[in-house]
Amino acid sequence: MLYEINEKIIRLEREGRKFIKFNLGDPDLQTPMEITEAAFEAMKMGKTKYASAAGEAKLREALA
């Protein structure tokens, strides 16, 4: 199904339609230095595994 959606988007782009693609994983914005530094510190502490699919409990609580 995802390939079908992608093919449709490609066709529509050829027709001049514009889309913001959130699936690319390659944004055109620079990552803020604070985030880069925090990620580097987390990696130095060994935090290199995927998070739970439900997300980090502390982050979910902070956002709620």
C-alpha angles and dihedrals in degrees: 000000000000091000090052091052091048091051090051091051091050090052092048092048089054087055090055101263116141126217136186104225113211093175100067100084090210107095122189091226123095114245110246111253091237090061093045091051093046091050091049092051091048091051091050087056090054098256095143103124128100115267123240114283086242090056132240111317094221092051093047090051092048092050095046 
